[in-house]
Amino acid sequence: MNLKKISSIAIIFLNLTACANNKVYDKEKIEREYYSSSGFVLIYEENLYKEKIVNKKINNENLLTMHNSLKRNTPIRITNPSNSKTIETTVHKKADYPKIFNIVISKKIADLLELDIEDPFVVLDEIKKNKTFVAKEGNIYEEEKNVAGKAPVDKVEMNVITTTKKKIIKKLVKKNNFVIVISDFYYYESAFNLKNELSRKINLTNIMVKKINDNKYRLLVGPFKNFNALKTTYISLNNLGFESLNIYKE
């Protein structure tokens, strides 16, 4: 076999290897992480725009939302964890509003989700977009809600006790305590050191480190009985540079 033929075979082999490697790489592409958060919503009113609390308007009679980071037309799911009612829709506008709120929603959405006006707590998830996605405005249904890697949201459990006479259905009382999650850490020492630093800077007495598993330690503040109780602490943490803080029900 002459040198020309050997060179040609080598080039073909290298090209085939490169193509094969590219195919493997394509299959192993890591899918981006979709937005998921929990916290309080800001229910839109005209005076919020007039007082420059939000910088854009929406129609309260329609199923509309505004978000400060998700793009316009991003498909989202909003869930009221206290009753499992859910609405699937899209982000209508990108807007600015106080960071303590998770999203701005119209009054119509708040009514359909039957939100507690005093504690309007929701779970917000970005929906994986595909060619067949159609926003289900006004479609409310019940579903189990599991958020991977997050603290569990409030649950209602039903215990059925069988007796010789009848079945007694016992409904467990829900807790309405809220916690602010500052961050998750791989090492306990890292979480503990930040806990001490924050306790010193903003005089937090209810800050703690919770072990999630052997490789995850969660720094959180709480519990708080309602939205108003946690507002000052949330703003203080924001002022120190902690943004996009998640809030969970215990």
C-alpha positions as CSV (number, residue, x, y, z in Angstrom):
1,M,0.0,0.0,0.0
2,N,1.5,3.3,-1.1
3,L,1.8,6.4,1.1
4,K,-1.1,8.2,-0.7
5,K,-3.5,5.4,0.1
6,I,-2.4,5.3,3.7
7,S,-2.8,9.0,4.1
8,S,-6.3,8.9,2.5
9,I,-7.4,6.0,4.9
10,A,-6.0,8.0,7.9
11,I,-8.0,11.1,6.9
12,I,-11.2,9.2,6.4
13,F,-10.7,7.4,9.8
14,L,-10.2,10.7,11.5
15,N,-13.3,12.3,9.9
16,L,-15.4,9.3,10.9
17,T,-14.1,9.5,14.4
18,A,-14.8,13.2,14.6
19,C,-18.4,12.6,13.4
20,A,-18.9,9.8,15.9
21,N,-17.6,12.1,18.7
22,N,-19.9,14.8,17.6
23,K,-22.9,12.5,17.7
24,V,-22.0,11.3,21.2
25,Y,-21.7,14.9,22.3
26,D,-25.0,15.9,20.9
27,K,-26.7,13.0,22.7
28,E,-25.1,14.0,26.0
29,K,-26.1,17.7,25.8
30,I,-27.2,18.8,29.2
31,E,-30.7,20.3,29.2
32,R,-30.9,23.8,30.7
33,E,-32.5,24.2,34.1
34,Y,-36.0,25.6,34.0
35,Y,-37.1,28.3,36.3
36,S,-38.8,27.2,39.5
37,S,-39.5,29.3,42.6
38,S,-41.9,29.8,45.4
39,G,-43.0,32.9,47.2
40,F,-45.6,35.7,47.4
41,V,-47.3,37.3,44.4
42,L,-48.2,40.9,43.9
43,I,-51.8,41.2,42.8
44,Y,-52.1,44.0,40.3
45,E,-54.0,47.2,41.0
46,E,-54.0,50.5,39.1
47,N,-52.6,52.4,42.1
48,L,-49.5,50.2,42.0
49,Y,-48.7,51.6,38.6
50,K,-49.6,55.2,39.6
51,E,-47.3,55.0,42.7
52,K,-44.5,53.5,40.5
53,I,-44.4,50.2,42.5
54,V,-44.7,48.4,39.2
55,N,-43.5,50.0,35.9
56,K,-46.1,48.5,33.5
57,K,-49.9,48.0,33.3
58,I,-52.0,44.9,32.9
59,N,-55.8,44.4,32.5
60,N,-57.1,42.9,35.7
61,E,-60.1,41.3,33.9
62,N,-57.8,39.0,31.9
63,L,-55.4,36.1,32.9
64,L,-52.2,38.1,32.7
65,T,-48.9,38.0,34.5
66,M,-45.6,40.1,34.6
67,H,-42.2,38.8,35.7
68,N,-38.9,40.5,36.2
69,S,-36.6,37.9,34.6
70,L,-38.6,35.5,32.5
71,K,-39.1,36.7,28.9
72,R,-42.4,37.6,27.3
73,N,-44.5,34.5,26.2
74,T,-42.5,32.2,28.5
75,P,-45.0,29.3,29.4
76,I,-45.5,29.1,33.2
77,R,-47.5,27.2,35.7
78,I,-48.8,29.0,38.9
79,T,-49.9,26.7,41.7
80,N,-51.7,27.6,45.0
81,P,-50.2,24.8,47.2
82,S,-52.9,25.2,49.9
83,N,-55.6,23.9,47.5
84,S,-53.6,22.5,44.6
85,K,-55.3,24.8,42.1
86,T,-53.2,25.6,39.1
87,I,-53.2,27.8,36.1
88,E,-51.0,27.4,33.0
89,T,-50.4,30.6,31.0
90,T,-47.6,32.7,29.7
91,V,-45.6,35.7,30.8
92,H,-47.5,38.7,29.3
93,K,-44.8,41.4,30.0
94,K,-41.4,41.7,31.6
95,A,-41.6,44.3,34.3
96,D,-39.9,45.8,37.4
97,Y,-41.5,45.5,40.8
98,P,-40.3,44.9,44.5
99,K,-38.0,41.9,44.7
100,I,-39.9,40.5,47.7
101,F,-42.6,39.4,45.2
102,N,-42.3,36.3,43.0
103,I,-44.5,37.5,40.2
104,V,-47.2,40.1,39.4
105,I,-50.6,38.5,38.5
106,S,-54.0,39.9,37.6
107,K,-56.9,39.9,40.1
108,K,-58.7,37.3,37.8
109,I,-55.9,34.8,38.3
110,A,-55.8,35.5,42.1
111,D,-59.6,34.8,42.2
112,L,-59.4,31.6,40.2
113,L,-56.6,30.3,42.3
114,E,-58.5,31.3,45.5
115,L,-55.4,32.9,46.9
116,D,-55.4,34.2,50.5
117,I,-55.1,38.0,50.0
118,E,-53.2,38.3,53.3
119,D,-50.7,35.5,52.4
120,P,-50.8,35.1,48.6
121,F,-48.3,32.3,48.4
122,V,-47.7,30.3,45.2
123,V,-45.3,27.9,43.5
124,L,-44.1,29.2,40.1
125,D,-42.7,26.8,37.4
126,E,-41.5,27.5,33.9
127,I,-43.0,24.9,31.6
128,K,-40.7,23.1,29.2
129,K,-41.6,24.6,25.8
130,N,-42.3,22.4,22.8
131,K,-43.9,22.7,19.4
132,T,-47.3,21.6,20.7
133,F,-47.5,23.9,23.7
134,V,-50.7,25.9,24.0
135,A,-51.2,28.2,27.0
136,K,-54.1,26.8,29.0
137,E,-55.6,30.1,30.2
138,G,-58.3,29.5,32.7
139,N,-57.6,25.7,32.9
140,I,-57.6,24.9,36.6
141,Y,-57.0,21.4,37.8
142,E,-55.7,19.5,40.9
143,E,-52.3,17.7,40.8
144,E,-49.6,16.5,43.1
145,K,-46.8,19.0,43.4
146,N,-43.2,17.8,43.7
147,V,-40.3,20.2,43.4
148,A,-37.0,18.4,43.1
149,G,-34.3,19.5,45.5
150,K,-36.5,21.9,47.3
151,A,-38.1,22.0,50.7
152,P,-41.6,20.4,50.6
153,V,-44.5,22.7,50.2
154,D,-47.5,22.6,52.5
155,K,-49.5,19.3,52.2
156,V,-52.9,18.2,53.3
157,E,-53.0,14.5,54.2
158,M,-56.0,12.3,54.8
159,N,-55.7,9.5,57.4
160,V,-58.4,6.8,57.2
161,I,-59.0,5.0,60.4
162,T,-61.1,1.8,60.2
163,T,-63.3,0.9,63.2
164,T,-65.8,-1.9,63.8
165,K,-68.6,0.6,63.2
166,K,-67.4,3.0,60.5
167,K,-64.5,4.8,58.9
168,I,-63.4,8.0,60.4
169,I,-61.6,10.4,58.0
170,K,-59.2,12.7,59.8
171,K,-58.0,15.8,58.1
172,L,-54.6,17.0,59.4
173,V,-54.4,20.7,60.2
174,K,-52.2,22.6,57.9
175,K,-49.3,24.7,59.1
176,N,-49.0,28.3,57.7
177,N,-45.5,29.0,58.9
178,F,-43.1,30.4,56.3
179,V,-39.3,30.2,56.0
180,I,-36.9,32.1,53.8
181,V,-34.2,30.0,52.2
182,I,-30.9,31.9,51.9
183,S,-28.8,29.2,50.2
184,D,-27.7,25.6,50.1
185,F,-24.2,24.5,51.0
186,Y,-22.1,21.4,50.4
187,Y,-20.3,21.9,53.7
188,Y,-21.9,22.5,57.1
189,E,-19.0,24.8,58.1
190,S,-19.7,27.2,55.2
191,A,-23.4,27.4,56.1
192,F,-22.6,27.9,59.8
193,N,-20.0,30.7,59.2
194,L,-22.5,32.6,57.0
195,K,-25.2,32.1,59.7
196,N,-22.9,33.7,62.3
197,E,-22.0,36.6,60.0
198,L,-25.7,37.4,59.2
199,S,-26.7,37.1,62.8
200,R,-24.1,39.7,63.6
201,K,-25.0,42.1,60.7
202,I,-28.8,42.2,60.9
203,N,-29.4,40.7,64.3
204,L,-31.2,37.6,63.2
205,T,-32.3,35.4,66.1
206,N,-34.3,32.8,64.1
207,I,-31.6,31.8,61.5
208,M,-30.6,28.2,61.4
209,V,-28.8,25.5,59.4
210,K,-30.9,22.5,58.4
211,K,-29.3,19.2,57.2
212,I,-31.0,18.1,54.0
213,N,-28.6,15.2,53.3
214,D,-24.9,14.3,53.8
215,N,-23.9,16.8,51.1
216,K,-26.5,19.5,51.4
217,Y,-27.0,22.0,54.3
218,R,-29.6,24.6,54.0
219,L,-29.4,28.0,55.6
220,L,-32.8,29.4,56.4
221,V,-34.6,32.0,58.5
222,G,-37.9,31.4,60.2
223,P,-40.5,30.4,60.9
224,F,-42.7,33.4,60.2
225,K,-46.5,33.3,60.8
226,N,-47.4,35.4,57.8
227,F,-46.1,37.6,54.9
228,N,-46.0,40.8,57.0
229,A,-43.9,39.1,59.6
230,L,-41.1,38.1,57.1
231,K,-41.1,41.3,55.0
232,T,-38.5,43.2,57.1
233,T,-36.1,40.3,57.2
234,Y,-36.5,39.6,53.5
235,I,-35.7,43.3,52.7
236,S,-32.7,43.3,55.0
237,L,-31.3,40.2,53.2
238,N,-31.9,41.9,49.9
239,N,-30.0,45.0,51.0
240,L,-27.0,42.7,51.8
241,G,-27.0,41.4,48.2
242,F,-29.1,38.2,48.6
243,E,-31.5,38.2,45.7
244,S,-34.2,35.7,44.4
245,L,-34.7,34.3,47.8
246,N,-37.1,31.4,47.9
247,I,-39.9,31.3,50.5
248,Y,-41.5,28.0,51.6
249,K,-44.3,26.8,53.8
250,E,-43.3,24.4,56.6
